[in-house]
Each structure stands twice: as structure tokens, then as C-alpha cells.
Amino acid sequence: MSNGQGQRSWTFLTNHAQVLLCIAQTSDITLREVAQTVGITERATQRIVLDLVEANFLERRRHGRRNQYAINPNVEMRHAAQRGHPVGDLLELLRPQDSGEPR
């Protein structure tokens, strides 16, 4: 595949992780905005958010006509290699750096 044709595209983080990161940055973000940021459909975003709510990574609250989300940073990641590590650690590691703030 060195000729550039037929190369598959991949990323380090799953769409579930990308959606969680978007919500961690802006708790009242719309699913349409999440979908646009992640590069997936709104329907896929809805399914992922439902997965995250059912697994207790997210709590969804109705705020007028919009939803607001709260992340439970203490829930352990699901992959066997990351068990024992709370998702909050990953989110903190991948948090965009603010100018001048030490990590």
C-alpha cells in the first residue's frame, strides 16, 4: 500500500472517546455540534451518547429545550488493559492546554 491508493484511515481514539472529549470540553454542546466536531452522523452520536449514559460515563439532564451533560470521572475504563483507571484520568491527559496553565 505504499502507492497511496487503498490506504485505510484510522485514529488513536474511538468515536466514543472523541464524543466524551467533546462533551468534557462543553457540557451543553448539542449533538449536532458533537457530530460535526467528531466527523460522524448525528444518529451515530446519539447512539454513542446513549451507550455512555447506560454505562454511567455520562449523566444527561434536561435544561429547558436542551440537554446538559455531566461526566462521571470515576468510572473505570472498559478495556481489560485499562481496568482500574478512571476515565477522568484520560480526559485530564487529553484536555486542551490553556495558555500559561501548567499541566
CORDA-V66128 format. One record per residue. N is the residue number from 1. RES is the residue in three letters. D_CENTER is the distance of its C-alpha to the mean C-alpha in whole Angstrom. Layout:
<<N;RES;D_CENTER> <N;RES;D_CENTER>>
This chain:
<<1;MET;31> <2;SER;32> <3;ASN;33> <4;GLY;30> <5;GLN;30> <6;GLY;28> <7;GLN;26> <8;ARG;22> <9;SER;19> <10;TRP;16> <11;THR;13> <12;PHE;13> <13;LEU;9> <14;THR;8> <15;ASN;7> <16;HIS;5> <17;ALA;4> <18;GLN;4> <19;VAL;3> <20;LEU;2> <21;LEU;4> <22;CYS;5> <23;ILE;6> <24;ALA;7> <25;GLN;9> <26;THR;11> <27;SER;11> <28;ASP;14> <29;ILE;12> <30;THR;13> <31;LEU;12> <32;ARG;14> <33;GLU;13> <34;VAL;9> <35;ALA;11> <36;GLN;13> <37;THR;11> <38;VAL;9> <39;GLY;12> <40;ILE;12> <41;THR;14> <42;GLU;14> <43;ARG;15> <44;ALA;13> <45;THR;10> <46;GLN;12> <47;ARG;12> <48;ILE;9> <49;VAL;9> <50;LEU;12> <51;ASP;11> <52;LEU;9> <53;VAL;12> <54;GLU;14> <55;ALA;13> <56;ASN;13> <57;PHE;10> <58;LEU;10> <59;GLU;13> <60;ARG;14> <61;ARG;17> <62;ARG;19> <63;HIS;21> <64;GLY;23> <65;ARG;22> <66;ARG;19> <67;ASN;16> <68;GLN;14> <69;TYR;12> <70;ALA;12> <71;ILE;10> <72;ASN;12> <73;PRO;12> <74;ASN;15> <75;VAL;14> <76;GLU;14> <77;MET;12> <78;ARG;14> <79;HIS;15> <80;ALA;19> <81;ALA;19> <82;GLN;16> <83;ARG;18> <84;GLY;19> <85;HIS;16> <86;PRO;14> <87;VAL;10> <88;GLY;11> <89;ASP;13> <90;LEU;10> <91;LEU;9> <92;GLU;12> <93;LEU;13> <94;LEU;11> <95;ARG;11> <96;PRO;13> <97;GLN;17> <98;ASP;19> <99;SER;23> <100;GLY;25> <101;GLU;23> <102;PRO;23> <103;ARG;20>>
